[in-house]
Amino acid sequence: MTYKERLAAIRSQMKGEGVSAYIIPSADPHISEYLPDRYKCIEFASGFTGSAGTLVITDDFAGLWTDARYFVQAKEQLEGTGFELVKLQVQHSPEYIGWLGERLPEGAIVAFDAKLISVGLAQLLESELSPLGITMNSDRDYLDPIWNDRPALPAAPAFLLGEEVVGESLVSKLERVRAAMKKKRADFHLISSLDDMAWLFNIRGEDVKCNPVVLSFALISQDKAMLFIETTKLNTEDQQKLRAAGVELETYDLIEKAVAALPSDSNILIDPKRNCYALFKVLPESVRVVQDTNPTTFFKAVKNEVEIAHTRKTMVKDGVALTRFFKWLEENIGKIKITELSVSDKVRACRAEQEGFVGESFDTISGYKAHGALPHYRVTPESDAELHADGLFLVDSGGQYTSGTTDITRVVSLGNLTDEEKIDYTLVLKGMIDGSTARYPKGTKGYQIDAISRKPLWDYARNYGHGTGHGVGFFLNVHEGPHVLNPSPTPVDLELGMISSVEPGIYRTGKHGIRIENLVLTVQDETNEFGEFYTFEHLTMALIDTTPVKKELLEEHQIKWLNEYHRQVVENLGPHLSADELAWLKEKAKPI
Amino acid sequence: MTYKERLAAIRSQMKGEGVSAYIIPSADPHISEYLPDRYKCIEFASGFTGSAGTLVITDDFAGLWTDARYFVQAKEQLEGTGFELVKLQVQHSPEYIGWLGERLPEGAIVAFDAKLISVGLAQLLESELSPLGITMNSDRDYLDPIWNDRPALPAAPAFLLGEEVVGESLVSKLERVRAAMKKKRADFHLISSLDDMAWLFNIRGEDVKCNPVVLSFALISQDKAMLFIETTKLNTEDQQKLRAAGVELETYDLIEKAVAALPSDSNILIDPKRNCYALFKVLPESVRVVQDTNPTTFFKAVKNEVEIAHTRKTMVKDGVALTRFFKWLEENIGKIKITELSVSDKVRACRAEQEGFVGESFDTISGYKAHGALPHYRVTPESDAELHADGLFLVDSGGQYTSGTTDITRVVSLGNLTDEEKIDYTLVLKGMIDGSTARYPKGTKGYQIDAISRKPLWDYARNYGHGTGHGVGFFLNVHEGPHVLNPSPTPVDLELGMISSVEPGIYRTGKHGIRIENLVLTVQDETNEFGEFYTFEHLTMALIDTTPVKKELLEEHQIKWLNEYHRQVVENLGPHLSADELAWLKEKAKPI
C-alpha cells in the first residue's frame, strides 16, 4: 500500500461515517514522546519519521503540522504522499485546532483515537470547536483496519534499581506521592506517563528505543498501589521486592477496567497532559477529577544528592568517550573514509567502552555541512555523506548509563571555515555561555533563560527555531519535564537540583548548522536583600572547539568562562585519559 | 466605624449566612484597575490605597494579598486594622485561591460580589475549589449594608474625539470588531472594559481619576451597536453623531436586562478577564459563550499612524515640561523649601503649560531617598519629606494630553551619592538600555524583553519586584493590555505599533529607590533568512541624569546609545526651549 493509498483508505472510512476531519497525533496511550513501533502512526500514514507532529486529514486536505526542526525533513519525506507540510509558528502548539475551526462548517464531526490524545488536548478540542457547533468522535482508529503487519506491543524485560543508584526507595517515593494527593484531596491518582512510572517504581526496561522505560500504568490510593504491567517482564525477585513494598501487580491491559470500577464519589488526581483521553472517558460519572501535573513529574525533575553524584561521574565518562572520538576524528579525517554514519558508529563505540553504558539516549544526529542545518537530522544509508577536511561537522549524541543520562552537542571545524561560519559559531557559543552562566532569582522560569540565551543571536538578527533546552532524566528519558527552556510560556520554576540542557543554534539551509549544548544543574548562588539567587553548575565535561571562535566577538566574561571551563574539563577527564590523549586534550583546551 | 469594626460587621454577616470566606477584589463591574470612589472597597474595608490587591476574610484570618510594589505601604496602612499583609509571589496572581483550598473544609462556602469578580476569576475559583467540595455564593455584597456614605456613581461629562485625532472612525472600528466576531462565529459581543469602550466609540470622559474613560457597556451584533451610558453625559451633537454612526443609546443600568434578554441559541463573544461574572450569570442558558480576548484590546494596542504621529509630538511637549522642571529643581534645591508634594505640584504645573494637557495620567510618585524605595509611593501631607542637596530623588509621572498619554520615571542626583547608589543607578540604566534597545524576532512576547532587561541586574544579584513594563494608551489608560513586559507567562506578541514602557528598578528599603522609564514603540527592523525582526523606537524624549553613572560598568553599546539618545533629546526639544533652557539641557546632555 502506498501512502496515497493509505490516505485514500482513511478518507473512505471518514466518508462512510460522515467524519469531516481526522486527527493523528504523535502519541501512545501513555502520551509518550518516543513511541513503541506499534504507535508510529504518523510514520505509517505519511512516512514522516520526526519525533513531533500531527496529521490532520479532511476530504480535500491532508497536512502534517510540525515545527522548524523538521521543516526540511518533512518536506522531503512527505513528497508524493498526499500530505503537505504545515509550518507551526510555535513548537508543540495545536495550531491545527484554529485551522479546523476556520474551515469546518457547523455540524461537522472531528474524529480521533482517544488512546492517542491527552485529556488536555481532548478538552481543548472540545472547548475550541464545540462553540462552533463541531462535535467530536473520539473512538476512531482508522489505521488499524489498514495496518496489516502492525507491530505488537514490546515485551522486553524490566528490572528494579537499588537505592544506592537512585537515592530513594519506592516506599519513600510513594509516601511523597500520597502526601501530595492528600494536599489535593485526591483519593486516587492515575499515572500513565512512562518516565513517571519508571521514577516512582525505581524500574527500568527496554520497551521504547533509547528510553529505558516499561509499558505500565499505576493507580495509587492512600492504602494501595496497583502497578499494571506484563509481569512476565520482571523476574521473581523483583516481583517479590515490589510486593514487599506494598505494590499489587496487575496485568497491563486491566487498567481501563480498574479506572472504570473506581468507587463513586471518590476524587482522582489526573495529569491532563500525561494521560490519554480513553482512560478519562471511562471514569464513573460521579468521580470528581482533580486535574494537575503528576506530583512525580516535579519530584523526578529535582535530582537527589545520590543521583547528582552519579550524574557528575557519568559526565566524566561521557567526556572521556567524546575526547577519544574527537581525537580519532581529527587524526583520521582525510586519511580514511569517514561518513556521517560511521561517525555515529564510532561515537557509540567510544561510549560503549565506558562502564555502565546501556545504549544511546537518542539517535545520534551526525550532520556534515548542510546536513547540520537540519536540527534533528537522522542520517540514513541514503543520505549518508562523507566527511572531508573542510567545513563544519555537527554531532549531537547522548548515552544511557545505569548511572545517568547524557546529551551533548558539539560542532567541530574540519578546516577552511568561512567568516560567516566563524561568526555564527561564535554567536552560538555566546548564547550558550550567557544562558548557562546566568544568575537568576528563585522563581525564574525556563522562558527567561531562553531569552537570555537568544539575545546574543538576536543582536545580530539571527535566531533558531527550537527551544534552548529541556530537562534531562536520571538514567531515564533524555527529554523530561516539567521545566523547559523555550520561548513558550511554561510557568514552571527552575528548582535546585533540576538538570537542563542549554543548546542554542544557528542553521543556514544548504550551508551549515551550529549547535553547542551542555547540560547544567540548578544550584544555589547568593542570597541577599533582593532574595535568593540560583545559578547553573556545568555537568557536561567536554572540549568545545575553539578554532572557529572569533575572539573579538566574545565579551570578557565569556572568554574567562571558556578558559575556566576548559581548565575544569582537563582536570576532570585527565585521570581517565592516556598520556597521549591528555596531551591532545590539553593542547585543544588551551586558553584563548 | 473603625476598620476593626468594619471587619467585625463583615464577619457577622458571614456567620449569619454560614459563609467561611469572603473575597473583596480591587475591581468594579468593568473590571477596571483604577476605580470610581464607589468601588474603592478595599480602601473602605482595610484602609489600603494601593492599586492592586485582594482582601480575603475568614473567621480567624483577614489578609490583603498584594505584590512587592506595595509591601511597605500595605504594612503601614494595615497597622491596627485587623488585616495582615500576605506577600504575593507573583504579581496579580490569585494565590489566595490555593490558600483557601488548603484551609477550608469540605462543605465550606466562599462568598463574593459577582459584580467585582471577572468571569475568568469566578471560573478559576470554581474549578480550583469545587473539586475540594467548596461551593460559591456569588451575590454577596457585605460592604453596602455598612457603608453609609458610599459615593454615588460619577456623572462627569463625556465627549467624542474626531478622526483627525484618533485616526479611525467609529464606523471603521465597528467593522473590524464585527469581522472579528464573524471569525469567532459570535452573533453578539459584550464589552465592559472602559478603555475598550473609549477606543471603540472614540469617546472620552472623566468618570475615573487619571483615566479619561466613561462608565459604559456595549452590546454589539452584526446589525446593531448598543451603547449603555448615562446619555446626559453627552451633548446633543455627540449623541447625534453616535446615532448617525448606527449606535443605539441605552441607559447605563439596562445592560443586565439586555444581556438576560439575548435570543436563545445565539453565540456571544465575552472576554473572561474584562467582564464581570454578574453579567455572565444572567446569560440565558441556551446562549453559547465564546471566551476570548476582546478584539478591541488588540486593535487598541496597535497604534495607527495618526496616533503615533500625535504621540511623538506629545512626547516632545512632555520632555519640554520635564526639562523645565529639572532645571528648576537643580537651580532651587537648597535655596527654597522643596518637598515631595511641592515637586508633584511643580511637575503638574510644568505639564499644564503645554497645549492639550488634560490632567495627570496617574498620581505622581515623588520619592526622596528612602521614599523612592516604595515603587508606588504616593506622597501625602503626613509623609511629605523635604528635599535637600543630597542623595537620590525619584519622580514617576505622566500626563493625559488630547494628543496622547505619557509616563516617565527619572531619578536625579541631588548630591553626595554613595558608591552603592551609583552602582545601583548604573545597573538600572543598563537594564533600561538593554530592554529598550533589544532587537527581537516577530512573535516575541513581553516576558522575553523582561528577562533581557533584568539580566544586567541579575548579574549583580539585584532584582525588582514589579514588571519591566506595560502597554500605554493613546489619550487613554496609562496601563493598557494585552501586552505586558513582566516575568509572568502572558502569551501576547509584541506587535508593530504597540507602545510599551521599559522601567527596571532597584529598591533598598530605608535607603533609596531607582527606576528609569522610557516609553518605546515596536517598529520594523531587519528581515532575513532567520525571519522578521522588530526593535523599539524611543518615544520618551527627556534627559537621563548622567552624574550618577559609573561609566566603567557600562558596555560600549550602552554608552553609545546613551550619547545618541541625548543628542536626539536636544535636537527634538531644542526648538521649543528658550536659549537659557537649551544651554542648560545641552550641558546636562553632553556625551559621557
Interface residues (C-beta under 8 A of the other chain):
Chain A: Q89 V90 E102 E106 P131 L132 G133 K183 R185 N267 R288 V289 V290 D434 A438 R439 Y440 P441 G443 T444 K445 Y447 Q448 I449 D450 A451 I452 R454 K455 W458 D459 A461 R462 N463 P487 S488 P489 T490 P491 R508 T509 D525 E526 N528 E529 F530 G531 F533 E555
Chain B: Q89 V90 E102 E106 P131 L132 G133 K183 R185 N267 R288 V289 V290 D434 A438 R439 Y440 P441 G443 T444 K445 Y447 Q448 I449 D450 A451 I452 R454 K455 W458 D459 A461 R462 N463 P487 S488 P489 T490 P491 R508 T509 D525 E526 N528 E529 F530 G531 F533 E555
